[in-house]
């Protein structure tokens, strides 16, 4: 990477890896951490952060003795996209309660940290409203929700 990224270098790399996974570039697994570090011109620690971010979302899995490979689970969309889809999938309307962090962790099989990141993004884009002690409610419907 030749210049600093305002998003965080590891996030830029994780997004590049995600695009590679979607394009089918990593059928037999990802290159080694050292090879990825050389290819992106960063340290192995930065590569590890990128890989861990993808693992937290469920897109990658670490296999002892083999390395990193694309997760075999069905849905490979980023976690936040799957969380946004909950609004439509569960037929939630503006003002309805959004599922709790614990239910989202169970539903998607990811850590609470990953769920909290997704919720923060959804709050930042105005989809959810958090009221302390009351949980989260749907504030707006996603643009993808089909409306007549």
N, C-alpha and C positions, 0 to 999 in steps of 0.2 A: 504494500500500500504506500503510495507516494505522498499522500497528504492526510492530515488528520480529518477524521469524520465527526461531524457534529452529533451523529447518532451513536457513536461508540463503534470502534473498529470491529469488535467481536460481533456486534449486531449486523454490520454490513457483511461480514464474512458468513455468518449464519444464514443470512438471506441469500447470498450467492450459492451456498451449499444447498439450500432448500430448492432453489431454481434448478440446480444440477440434478437433484433427486427427482423433481417433477419431470425433467427432460429424459430421465432414465440413464443418466451417466454413471450411476453408482450401483449397478446391478449386483456385482460381486463384492460390494463393500466399499468403504471409503479408503482413500490412500492413508498412509500412516500420518500421525501428527507431525512428524518431521517433514514429510513431503508436503503436507498442507501448509506448514509454516514457511517453507521455502517458496512455494507457489504464490503465497499471498504477501511475502516479505514481512512477516511479523514473527513474534516469539511463539514458542509452543504454549505458553500460558494463555495467550490471546486465542489460539486455536482451541485450547481446552475449554475456555469460556464459551466460545461459539458452539462447540459440540455439546456442552452441558446444557446450553439454552435450547438446543434442538431436542436433546434427550428429555428435558423437563416438559416440553410440549408433546412428547410422544412420537416425534418424527424419526428419531434415531434410537438405537439401542447399542449398548456396549456388550460385546460377547468376549468373555475371558479367553485369552489365547488366540483370538481371531482379530479383534479390533472393533471398529465401529461399522455398523451396517444399518441400512434403511429399515425402519420398524416394519414388521409384518402385519401390523394392525390395519384395518380397512381405511379409515379416514385420515388422509395425510395433510389436510388443510391446517393452517396455523391455528393454534388453540383459540385465539381471539375470534377468528372467523367462526369456529364451531360454537363458541359462547354466544356470539351475536345471533347465530341461527337458532338458538334456544328460544328466542322471542317468537319467531315464526313457527318453529316445530311444536312448541307448547301452546300455540294460539294465545299468546299474551297480548294484552292491550295496554295502552297508556294508563298508568296508575296501578296496574297489577303488580303483585310482589314477584321479584326475580328470585330464582332459587338461591339458597344459602351457599356459602363457600364449601361447607362440608358436602353438600349434595353435588356440587359441581366437581369436586375432587373425585367423588365416587363415580359420577357419570362418565368423566373423561379419563379416569385412571392417572391423574397427574397430581403433583404436589400442591399444597396450599399456596406456596410462593408463586407458582405458575398461574394459578387461578387469580390470585390478587393482582398480578401484573395485567392479566386480561381485563379484570374488572376496572382497574385504573384507566386502561385505554378506553373502555366503554364509557366510563364516567367523563373522561376528557373529551370525547366526541359528542357528549350530550345524550347518549342513549339511556343511561341509568342515573338515578338520583339516590344518594345515600342519606338516610336520616339516622343519626346516632341513636341506638337503642331500638330502632324499628326495622332495620335492614335496608335492602335496596328495592326500588320500584322502577318500572319501565317509565322513562321520561319521554321517549320518542321512539318511533318505529324505524327500523333500518331502511335505507333507501331500496334495498332489494326486495322488501316485502311487497307482494303484489297487491295493488289497490285498484279498484275500478275507476 
